[in-house]
Amino acid sequence: MPQTTQIERVGADTDFAPSAHFAPSFGDLLDTGEPELIREPLRGWLARRDRAGATYVYEAWLKAGGEPELIRESLLGWLAGNATSGNAATDNATAADSATAADSATAERASFVYSAWLKATGDVELVRDAIGAWFELHGELPVAGFLYVAWLSAGGELQAFSERICDWLAAHTNDEGEVHHLYSAWLEHGGEPALVAGSLERWLAAHARDEPAGPVYASWLRAGGAPLLIAEPAARWLSVYGASLSASFVYPAWLDATGEVELVREPIRSWLAAHATDRSARYVYEAWLKAGGEPDFVRESIRGWLVAHATDPSACFVCEAWLQATGEVDLVRDAIGAWLAEHGGVAPGVTYVYGAWLQAGGDPELLREPIRDWLAANATKRSASFVLQKWLENGGDPAAVSDSLRRWMCVHGESPGARYVRRAWVKAGG
């Protein structure tokens, strides 16, 4: 919560208890951050016509996790009463909610109310016009960075303030503060990397090795930004933070975007020494294998990870990536058996495990019952042809899927893909 002077808080420091000399003030209760302690005094404050200290009260309530609906109507009145701040007075109904210039909806510190509202509710419509007016007055200030981030994170459309955001980033290339959050928010919500490339390059010249730069590298790569722009700064960052947990976001982003393993090989080695069995390591393993990194580099780490996480819902993706990269079934055999026992043969994504296991020459018998369960529920779907073909083409017993194949043919027998299913059936001896 921003620091608040006694002058700013005086309007909120009214006691609402019979024994005012012994009861905490409203301001003291707001400072506790406890909604249950604040709620009834807040109702008393809302019942007043003169709601001085509005920015402080609204922000404190929202940051404490209080229900936004309790202040919605008052907030609307505050916004309406201040919409023409600096112009002619509004009518009597809204004049009661008007605040001093320092406490108005266009005051610099009002941004904290808007940010708190957006973070608590995701409701951009209620504050859209007020935020637009605020940016007209304060959009270039350092504090505006927080509000740009809150707007984007709440789902506000990028186009509404895109030019202002680009200008703000270009003007704050030496800042720390909220800059890294705004780059990530811009990139993760559809912002064009090229529009911020120049300002990002200048910011990285000063902050490439700062810890907050890590998420920016990942966001840049995931958004399709040119890897070359951040390659050297990212390498410097990894030399410092390569073994940190936050680096787990940078490695997959780099490998997925470039397929180049050399820049991250040694940092990943250090990272695995500390985090090989962390749940988040799955993203590193999958990205490394899909990028063509040597399986032996992660073999023992994956073995240990599967011992710890064989029944985790995400383990199927690690098994699939390993099988597709190596064709070696022994490392993942027990893990796949444990995963199927835990999640069943119809779990989401399970067909990819079936296909990878069978394609790698794994024993079809491990999948017999899970595949039968899956086909019992999905035999008439067009996509069942994938499971039927993989089973039949890789040594599966035709009798195990015969009933399901008949059901599929009744629905899709005239489809273009039916001939491939028939061919697999005949070749399998069905």
C-alpha positions in Angstrom: 0.0 0.0 0.0 1.4 3.4 -0.9 2.5 5.6 2.0 -0.3 7.9 3.1 0.3 11.1 5.0 -1.9 12.2 8.0 -3.4 14.9 5.9 -4.5 12.4 3.2 -5.9 10.0 5.8 -7.6 12.5 8.1 -11.0 12.0 6.4 -10.8 8.3 6.9 -9.7 8.5 10.6 -13.2 8.8 12.0 -14.1 6.5 14.9 -17.3 4.4 14.4 -17.4 2.8 17.9 -19.2 4.1 21.0 -15.9 4.2 23.0 -13.9 6.2 20.6 -11.1 6.9 23.1 -10.3 3.2 23.3 -11.3 2.0 19.9 -9.0 1.9 16.9 -9.7 4.5 14.2 -11.1 3.7 10.8 -7.6 4.4 9.4 -6.0 1.9 11.8 -8.5 -0.7 10.9 -7.8 -0.2 7.2 -4.1 -0.6 7.9 -4.8 -4.1 9.3 -5.7 -5.5 5.9 -8.4 -7.7 7.5 -11.7 -7.5 5.7 -13.7 -8.7 8.8 -12.3 -5.8 10.9 -12.9 -3.3 8.1 -16.3 -4.2 6.8 -18.7 -2.6 9.3 -16.6 0.7 9.7 -16.5 0.8 5.9 -20.3 0.6 5.8 -20.4 3.6 8.1 -18.0 5.5 5.9 -20.0 4.6 2.8 -23.1 6.0 4.5 -21.5 9.4 4.8 -22.1 12.1 2.2 -18.6 13.5 2.6 -16.3 10.6 1.7 -13.0 12.2 2.2 -9.9 9.9 1.8 -11.7 7.9 -0.9 -8.6 6.8 -2.8 -7.1 5.5 0.4 -10.2 3.7 1.5 -11.1 2.1 -1.9 -7.5 0.9 -2.4 -7.2 -0.5 1.2 -10.4 -2.4 0.9 -9.6 -4.0 -2.4 -6.0 -4.9 -1.4 -7.3 -6.5 1.8 -9.4 -8.9 -0.4 -12.7 -7.3 0.5 -15.6 -8.0 -1.8 -15.6 -5.4 -4.6 -19.4 -5.2 -4.7 -19.5 -3.5 -1.3 -17.9 -0.4 -2.8 -19.0 -0.6 -6.4 -21.8 2.0 -6.1 -19.7 4.4 -4.1 -16.9 4.0 -6.5 -19.2 4.7 -9.4 -20.3 7.9 -7.7 -16.7 8.9 -7.0 -15.8 8.4 -10.6 -18.9 10.3 -11.8 -18.4 13.1 -9.3 -14.8 13.6 -10.5 -15.2 13.0 -14.2 -15.2 16.7 -14.8 -12.5 17.6 -12.3 -11.3 21.1 -12.9 -14.5 22.0 -14.8 -17.9 23.3 -13.6 -19.4 21.7 -10.5 -21.6 18.7 -11.0 -25.2 18.5 -9.7 -26.0 18.1 -6.1 -26.3 14.3 -6.2 -22.7 13.8 -7.3 -21.3 16.9 -5.5 -21.7 15.0 -2.2 -19.2 12.4 -3.4 -16.8 14.9 -4.9 -13.4 15.0 -3.2 -10.5 17.4 -3.0 -8.2 17.6 -6.0 -5.7 15.5 -4.2 -8.3 12.8 -3.7 -10.0 13.0 -7.1 -10.3 10.3 -9.8 -7.8 12.1 -11.9 -5.3 12.7 -9.2 -1.9 11.0 -9.6 -2.5 8.6 -6.7 -5.9 7.5 -8.0 -4.0 5.0 -10.2 -3.6 2.8 -7.1 -7.4 2.5 -6.9 -7.7 1.6 -10.5 -4.9 -1.0 -10.3 -6.4 -2.5 -7.2 -9.9 -2.7 -8.8 -8.5 -4.3 -11.9 -6.5 -6.9 -10.0 -9.4 -7.7 -7.7 -12.2 -7.9 -10.3 -10.8 -8.0 -13.8 -13.7 -5.6 -14.6 -12.2 -3.1 -17.1 -15.5 -1.5 -18.2 -16.2 0.2 -14.9 -12.9 2.1 -14.9 -12.3 2.4 -18.6 -13.2 6.0 -19.1 -11.6 7.1 -15.9 -8.3 5.4 -16.7 -8.3 7.0 -20.1 -8.7 10.4 -18.5 -6.0 9.6 -16.0 -3.6 8.6 -18.7 -4.3 11.9 -20.5 -2.9 13.7 -17.4 -0.3 11.2 -16.0 0.4 8.6 -18.7 4.1 9.5 -18.9 4.8 9.3 -15.2 6.8 6.3 -13.7 3.7 5.3 -11.7 1.7 4.8 -14.9 3.7 1.6 -15.6 1.8 -0.1 -12.8 -1.6 0.8 -14.3 -0.6 -0.2 -17.8 0.3 -3.6 -16.4 -2.9 -3.9 -14.4 -5.0 -2.9 -17.5 -3.4 -5.6 -19.7 -3.4 -8.3 -17.0 -7.1 -7.7 -16.4 -7.8 -8.3 -20.1 -8.1 -4.7 -21.2 -7.5 -4.5 -24.9 -4.0 -3.7 -26.0 -5.1 -1.3 -28.7 -6.7 1.1 -26.2 -3.4 2.4 -24.9 -0.8 0.7 -27.2 0.8 3.9 -28.4 1.0 5.3 -24.9 2.6 2.0 -23.6 5.2 2.1 -26.4 6.0 5.7 -25.6 6.3 5.0 -21.9 8.7 2.1 -22.5 10.8 4.2 -24.8 11.0 6.9 -22.1 12.0 4.6 -19.3 14.8 2.5 -20.6 17.0 3.2 -17.6 14.3 2.5 -15.0 13.8 -0.6 -12.9 10.5 -0.6 -11.1 7.6 -1.9 -13.2 9.4 -1.9 -16.6 10.1 -5.6 -16.7 6.5 -6.4 -15.8 5.2 -4.1 -18.6 7.4 -5.7 -21.2 6.1 -9.1 -20.2 2.5 -8.0 -20.1 2.8 -6.3 -23.5 4.3 -9.4 -25.1 2.1 -11.9 -23.4 -1.1 -10.1 -24.4 -0.5 -9.9 -28.1 1.8 -6.9 -28.3 3.9 -6.8 -31.4 7.6 -7.4 -30.4 8.9 -5.1 -33.1 7.2 -2.1 -31.6 9.2 -2.4 -28.4 12.4 -3.9 -29.8 14.3 -0.7 -29.7 13.3 0.3 -26.2 13.9 -3.2 -24.9 17.4 -3.3 -26.4 18.3 -0.1 -24.6 16.7 -1.3 -21.3 18.7 -4.6 -21.6 21.9 -2.6 -22.1 21.5 -1.5 -18.5 19.6 -4.4 -16.9 20.5 -7.6 -18.8 21.8 -9.3 -15.7 19.1 -8.0 -13.3 17.1 -10.9 -12.0 13.7 -9.5 -13.3 15.1 -9.6 -16.9 14.6 -13.4 -16.9 10.8 -13.4 -17.4 11.2 -10.7 -20.1 13.5 -13.0 -22.1 11.0 -15.8 -21.9 8.1 -13.5 -22.9 10.0 -12.1 -25.8 10.8 -15.5 -27.2 7.2 -16.9 -26.7 5.8 -13.8 -28.5 8.0 -14.6 -31.5 10.5 -11.8 -30.9 13.9 -12.2 -32.7 16.1 -14.5 -30.6 19.2 -12.6 -31.7 18.1 -9.5 -29.9 18.2 -11.2 -26.5 20.8 -14.0 -27.1 23.8 -12.2 -25.7 21.9 -10.5 -22.8 20.2 -13.8 -21.9 23.6 -15.6 -21.9 24.8 -13.0 -19.4 21.7 -13.4 -17.3 22.1 -17.2 -17.3 25.7 -16.9 -16.2 24.3 -15.4 -13.0 20.9 -17.0 -12.6 21.1 -20.1 -14.7 20.6 -22.4 -11.6 17.7 -20.4 -10.2 14.2 -21.7 -10.3 13.1 -18.8 -12.5 15.4 -19.9 -15.2 13.0 -22.8 -15.9 10.9 -20.4 -17.9 13.8 -19.2 -20.0 15.1 -22.6 -21.1 11.9 -23.9 -22.7 11.3 -20.5 -24.3 14.8 -20.5 -25.9 14.7 -24.1 -27.0 11.2 -23.9 -28.4 12.0 -20.7 -30.3 15.4 -21.6 -31.7 16.1 -25.3 -31.4 19.6 -24.4 -30.4 20.9 -26.2 -27.4 24.5 -24.9 -27.0 23.7 -21.5 -25.4 21.7 -23.2 -22.6 23.6 -26.5 -22.3 25.9 -25.6 -19.3 23.3 -23.4 -17.5 20.8 -26.3 -17.8 23.5 -28.7 -16.4 23.8 -26.4 -13.3 20.0 -26.0 -13.1 19.5 -29.8 -13.1 22.0 -30.2 -10.3 19.6 -28.2 -8.1 16.1 -28.8 -9.6 16.1 -32.2 -11.5 13.2 -33.5 -9.5 11.2 -30.3 -9.2 7.8 -30.5 -10.8 8.6 -27.6 -13.2 11.6 -29.6 -14.6 9.2 -31.3 -16.9 9.2 -28.2 -19.2 12.9 -28.3 -19.4 13.0 -32.0 -20.3 10.3 -31.7 -22.9 11.9 -28.7 -24.6 15.4 -30.2 -24.5 14.3 -33.4 -26.2 12.0 -31.7 -28.7 14.9 -29.4 -29.7 17.1 -32.4 -30.5 19.2 -32.2 -27.4 21.1 -35.4 -26.6 18.9 -37.8 -24.5 21.8 -38.9 -22.4 22.2 -35.4 -21.1 18.9 -35.6 -19.3 18.5 -39.4 -19.0 19.3 -39.8 -15.3 17.5 -36.6 -14.4 14.4 -37.8 -16.1 14.7 -41.2 -14.4 14.8 -39.5 -11.0 11.9 -37.1 -12.0 9.7 -40.0 -13.0 10.4 -41.8 -9.7 9.1 -38.7 -7.9 6.3 -37.8 -10.3 5.2 -40.9 -12.2 1.5 -40.3 -11.3 1.6 -36.6 -11.8 -0.9 -35.6 -14.6 2.0 -34.0 -16.6 4.2 -37.1 -16.5 2.6 -38.4 -19.7 4.1 -35.5 -21.6 7.6 -36.3 -20.3 7.1 -40.0 -21.3 5.8 -39.0 -24.7 8.7 -36.7 -25.4 11.3 -39.3 -24.3 9.7 -42.0 -26.5 9.5 -39.7 -29.5 13.1 -38.6 -29.1 14.7 -41.9 -28.3 12.5 -44.8 -29.1 13.7 -46.3 -25.8 10.9 -47.8 -23.7 12.7 -49.1 -20.7 13.2 -45.8 -18.9 9.4 -45.0 -19.0 7.8 -48.4 -18.8 7.1 -48.4 -15.1 6.1 -44.7 -15.1 3.5 -45.3 -17.8 2.1 -48.3 -16.0 1.8 -46.2 -12.8 0.3 -43.2 -14.7 -2.3 -45.4 -16.4 -3.2 -47.0 -13.1 -3.7 -43.6 -11.5 -5.5 -41.7 -14.3 -7.1 -44.5 -16.4 -7.2 -45.2 -20.0 -9.5 -42.3 -21.0 -7.5 -39.5 -19.3 -7.0 -36.4 -21.5 -3.9 -36.7 -23.7 -3.6 -40.4 -23.2 -3.8 -41.2 -26.9 -0.4 -39.5 -27.4 1.1 -41.8 -24.9 -0.4 -44.8 -26.7 0.9 -43.7 -30.0 4.4 -42.9 -28.7 4.7 -46.2 -26.8 3.5 -48.4 -29.7 5.6 -46.5 -32.3 8.7 -47.0 -30.1 8.1 -50.7 -30.1 6.8 -50.9 -26.5 4.9 -54.1 -25.5 1.3 -53.7 -26.6 0.1 -55.8 -23.7 1.0 -52.9 -21.3 -1.8 -50.9 -23.0 -4.3 -53.7 -23.8 -6.8 -52.8 -21.1 -6.3 -49.1 -21.1 -6.9 -49.0 -24.9 -9.9 -51.2 -24.6 -11.3 -48.8 -22.0 -10.6 -45.8 -24.2 -12.2 -47.4 -27.3 -15.3 -48.4 -25.3 -15.8 -44.7 -24.7 -14.6 -43.3 -28.0 -14.9 -46.0 -30.7 -17.3 -44.0 -32.9 -15.2 -40.8 -32.9 -13.2 -40.2 -36.1 -10.0 -39.8 -34.1 -10.3 -43.4 -32.9 -8.8 -44.5 -36.2 -5.4 -43.2 -34.9 -5.6 -45.5 -31.9 -6.8 -48.5 -33.9 -4.1 -48.1 -36.5 -1.3 -47.7 -34.0 -2.5 -50.8 -32.1 -2.7 -52.9 -35.2 0.4 -51.7 -36.9 2.6 -52.3 -33.9 1.8 -55.8 -32.9 -1.4 -55.4 -31.0 -3.8 -58.3 -30.9 -6.6 -57.7 -33.5 -9.1 -59.5 -31.3 -8.6 -56.9 -28.5 -10.1 -54.1 -30.7 -12.4 -56.1 -33.1 -15.7 -54.9 -31.5 -14.5 -51.3 -31.4 -13.3 -51.5 -35.0 -16.7 -52.7 -36.2 -18.4 -49.8 -34.3 -16.0 -47.3 -36.0 -16.6 -48.8 -39.4 -20.4 -48.5 -39.0 -20.0 -44.7 -38.6 -16.9 -43.9 -40.7 -16.6 -46.9 -43.1 -17.0 -44.6 -46.1 -14.5 -42.0 -45.0 -11.2 -41.5 -46.7 -9.3 -42.8 -43.7 -11.2 -46.1 -43.5 -9.0 -47.8 -46.1 -6.0 -47.3 -43.9 -7.8 -48.9 -40.9 -8.8 -51.8 -43.1 -5.2 -52.2 -44.4 -3.9 -52.2 -40.8 -6.5 -54.8 -39.8 -5.6 -57.1 -42.7 -1.8 -56.8 -42.2 -2.3 -57.6 -38.5 -4.0 -60.8 -39.4 -7.5 -59.7 -38.4 
